[in-house]
Amino acid sequence: MLIIKLIRFFTGYVSFSAHGGFCERFVNLCTLNRIPLWNMKRQSDTLFADTTVRGYKSIRQSAHRSGVKLKIVKKHGLPFFMEHNRRRRGILIGLAACVLVVAVLSRFVWSISVEGNHKLSKEQILTVFAENGVKIGALKKRISPEDASYNATRSLPELLWASVNIKGSHIEIVVKERTDAPEFPDTTPCNIVASEDGKIISVQANIGDVQVQAGDLVLKGDLLISGVTKNLDGSENLKAARGNVEAEVNTEIAVGGEPLVFTQTEEKSRCLIYFFGLKIPLGLPLHEEEYFTSESYLSNGELNLPVGIVREHFYYADTEAKLEGVYAQLYNAALYSKAYRDCLSSATLIGENFTSDASSYGFTGRLTLKKDIGSKLEIFVEN
């Protein structure tokens, strides 16, 4: 249907009305004379329909024989538009320029997507493919998908294979990463000892002999699970002890107490217009080796278009200032919150005692945690 509509638009067609006479006979005569009619509808004794320009020129004989009177309702299509605007050269030039620009830009790559990556970042993959010509703004005919995929897998050993699929002005890069070989457990003879002081809650030994039980108090370095096991005949074996030893431990978090001195920073930046891989600077270069960039592109909702703005930023130290009052409290609170989250990342909270000091803007927390305190300690044997 879309192709038919495009053909009718470029060749032009006419909407007309046929009034009076015998409309049914008129339609039959048009069919007999192979005059195409579509979008036919009747209102009272008037028939409305569309036909081609050539068909309308041949339709008068059928109208005369059936006794209907024809009237053009509207003319559609590019020929009539060109005829109506033949004196408006700006519109015609703009239309021609638009068609030319679209035709030229369609030969370039507008967007690139990456699928199948888990370990490697999208930026790493795009950088390697860009070195092989697959980048936004590149001419599609200059891209060799096979060579780019082969060279990318050689540059990135983490890739098992890669493919480049060109779909219009969009390139889809599909990769598959190598699977790491399974790690075998370390069989070096070792004991499991306490990594910190605590009170034993539970012990689960997969390999080795348990040396403590629930309720025991242990100090850092105490033996928890021994890798030295005895056989029934009294001989001993050295094994790599394995197991979990959960204990109740106490830890303290303290921040603040000293004046906070920080360094103020100043920023230098400039903008660049990004257009199909070309960056047009709008200011002087920063003349700095280390700076970071932020990018924003026009988007159609799903893909970023190759037009946008790139900003380069560089920060440098300026003066030192003292942090006091509510700002010092907020800063110390952020430090305390980070340390608190780090403590609970590998432990379960049992109890907490929190205090704050308004004079020093500090915070102190005494936490009781439940965590695994087992740590491996290799057994050395003298020959």
N, C-alpha and C positions, 0 to 999 in steps of 0.2 A: 504493500500500500504506500509506503514512503517513497519508493522509486516512482510509482505512478504519479504521486502528488508533485514530485520534483519535475517530472517530464511535463506535466500540465503547467507548472509554474514557468518553466523556461520557454515553452511554446505558446503559452497564453490560452485563455478560454473565456467564454462569454456566458453570463447568466441572463436569461430572457424570460418573457412571459408570452403566452399564447391565449388570446381572449376570443370568445365566441366560436361559432362553427361547430365542428365535430372534433373534439380533442382526441378521442380514441382513434379516429381515422388518421389524424395527424401523426400520432405516435406510430401507428402501423406503417404509414408511408415513409416515415424517417427510418424505421427498421428495414423496410424493403430497399431503401436507397443507401443503406449502410451509413447512416448519419448517427454518430454516437450521442446518446443522451444519458445523463446521470443526475442524481439529486432531484428526481422528479417528485413533485407534490402538487395537489390540486386544492384550490380554494374556490368554492362555488363553481362558476363556469370558466375559471382562469387556471391555466396550467403553468407552473413554474419549473424550469429545468436549466441544466448547464450543457454546453456543447463546445466543441473546439472551434477555433477561428475559421478553419476551412469548412467545418460542418455548418456553421451559421451562414456562410456565403452560399451554400448549396441547399439551404433549408426552405427557401422562399417558394419553390415549386410545390413542395409538400404542403406548405401553408395555404397556397392559393387553391389547391385541389380540395383541401378539407374545409376551407372557408374560415380559417382563423386569422387573426391579426397579431403580428409579432411586434414586440417592443423590447429593446435592450434594457435590462435592469442595471447591470454592472459589468465592467470589463476587468478581468483579472490577469495577472502574470507579468513577467519581466518585459515583454515587448511593449505593452501598454504603458508600463511605468517609464520605460525609456522614452517613449513617444511624448508622454505628458511632461517629462522633465528634460527634454532635449536642450532647452535653453539654459538650464541650471547646470552648468558645467562642473561646479564645485561638488555637487552630489555625485555625479558620475565619476569624477576623478577620485573622490573619497572612497566610493564603492570599489573602484578598480584597485586603489591602493590597499584597501582592507583585504581584498582577495589575494593580492600579491604578498602582503605581509604574512597572512595566514599560511599561504603556500610555502613561503621561505622558512618561517618558524617551525612548520611541521617537519622539516628536515633535521631539526636539532632535538636533543634529549631535554625534556622538560623536568622530569622527576625520576628518582631512583628509590626503590624499596629493597629491603633485605629481609629474607625469611630463612628460618632454620638455625639461626645462631643462638647459642646459649652461653657459652664461655667467652667467646670473642664478642667485643662490642661492635655496634653498627659502624662507629667511626673508624675502627681498625680495618674493617672489611672494605669500607668505601675508600679509605686512603690507598689501600693496595690496588683496588680496581681502577682508581683514578690514575695511578702511575702507568696503567696499561690502557689508558684511553677511554675508560668507561666512567664518564663524569657528566654532570649537568652542563649543557652548553656545547657538548661535542656533536659533531656531525654523525648521524647514524650510519652512513655508508662507510665511514672510516673505522668503525668499530668491528673488530673480529671477535665474536663471542667465544669461539674455540680457543684462540690464543690467549684471550684475557682470562678465561677460566683456568687454563693450564698454568699460566704464569702466577696466578693468585695462589693456587694450591702449592706451588713451589716456594712462594714467599712466606706463606703461613702454614707451617707444618701441622698446625692444629686442624686444618681442613682435610677431610677425606676426599671430597669432590665439591665442585661448584659449577653452576650453569648460569648463563646470561640469556634471558628471554626478552626480546624487544617487542613491545606491544604498543604500536603507534609511536607517540612521543614519550612513552614511559618504559623504563627498563626495570625488570624484576630479576634480582640476584637471589638465587636459591642455593644454599650451602648445606653441607652435612659435616658435622665435626667428628673427629676421631673419638672413639670411646677409650677411656683410660683402662689399662690392664688392671685387673683386681689386685689389691694389695694383700699379701699374705701376712699373717700375724708374725710378729717378732718372736723367735724362739730362743732368744738370748736368756740364760738363767737370771732371774731377778726376784727380789722380794717386793712386797707392797708395804710401804711405811707411811706414817702420818705426815702430811704436808703442813699441818698446823695443830695447835692445841685444841682439844675438844672432848665432848662426852659422846661415847658411842651410842648410836640409836639402832642401827641394824648392820649386819655383816652378811654378804653373799659372796662366797668363794666359788669360782668356776674351776680354777686350777690352784692347788696349793693347800696348805694346812692353816686353818684359822687360829690365830693367837690371842684374840680378844673376843669379848662378848658384849651384848647390849648392857649399858649402864657403866661400863669401865671408863675411867678417865685416862686420856692418853696425852703425851707431849709430842711436840714436833720431832720426828725422827724415830718414834717408837715403831716396832715391828707389828704389823697388822695381819698380813697373810704371808706365810713363809713359802719360799720356793724350794725349800729342802724337804722332801717327802721321804718317809721310811717305808720299805717293803716289809713283807711278812718275815723274811729271813734276816731282818735287821740291817740290810744294806740301805744306802741312801741314794736318791736320785735328785738331780738338779733340774728344775723346771722353771718356765717363765710364769710366775704367779699371775693370776687374773681374777678380778672380782671388784665388787663395789662395797665401800665402807662409808655409810652415812653417819654423820656425827653432828652434834649441836655445838656450834662455834660462836664465839663473840667477836665482833669487829667494831671498830669506831671510825666514824667519818667526821672530820673537823676541817672547816674552811673559815677563812677570815682571821682577824686578830692583828693584822699588819696593814698599814696604809697601802692602798692600791695605786700604783703609778702606771699609767698607760701612755702610749705614744699615739698622738693624733696623726692621721694620715690625710694626704691630699690626693686628688685624682686628676689624671690627665686622660683625655679620651678624644676620639674622632670617629666620624661616621663614614661609611662607604656604601654606595649604592651597588647592589648585587643584581646583575642582569645576565642570565644565561651563562653563568660561570665567570663573567667579567666583573671585577670590582673597581668601581670608579670612586677614588677618594674625594672627600669633601673638606679636607683639611690637611695640614702639614703632618708628616709622619712623626710618630712618638719618639723615634731614635732610642728605643729601649729594646733590649734583647728579650725580656720576659714580660709578656702582657697576656691578658686573656680576652676572648671575644664573646660577644652575645649576638645571636642572630634572630631575626624575625622576618618571616616570609608571608606573602599573600597565599591564601589557602582557599580551596574550593569546598572545604569541609572534610575531605578525605585525604587529599594529597597537598603538599606544599608546592606552590608554583615557583618557577626559577626567577622570581622577582622579589626583592626585599631590601632590607637594610642590615648591614653588619656594623657593630660597634666594637671598637678596640679600647680596652681600659688598661691603665697602669696606675698603681697606687705606690706612693713613696712616703716614708716617715717624715714628719715635720717637727712638731714640738711635743714635749712631755707635759702631762697634766696629772693632777691628783684626783682620784675618784672618791667622792664622799657622799654622805647622806643616803637618800633613797637609791641613788645610782649604785653605790657600793653594796647596798643590801640586795638589789636585783642581780648584780653581778655574782655575788657570793651565793645567792639562791640558785642561780643557774649552775654554778660549779658543784654545789651540794646535790642538785638534782641529777647531774651527770654521774657523779660518784655513786649515788644511790642506785641508779639504774644499772651501773656496772656491777655492783655487788649482787643484785638480784638476777643478773643474766644467767648465772650458773648455780643459783641457790634459791631456797624457799624461805620466806620470812616467817619467823616464829614470834618474835617480840621486838619492840622498838621503844627507845627512850630518847626523845628529841628535846633539845634546849637551844635557845638563841641568846645572844649577847648584844644588846642594843648599842652599847658603848663602842664595841669593836666591829659591829656589823657582821658578826660571825655566827655560824651555825654548827652545832655538834649533835651527832646522832650515834647512839649505842645500839647496835643491831644484834639480835640473836637469830642465827641462820641455821638452816638444815642443808648440808651440802656433802658432797663426796670428797673426803680428805685423803683418799688413797693416792699414792705416788710411787712409781716404779723406781727401784734402786737395784742396779746390776750387782750380781754376785760374782766376785772375782775369785778365781781358783788358782792357787800356786801349783805349778808343775813340779 
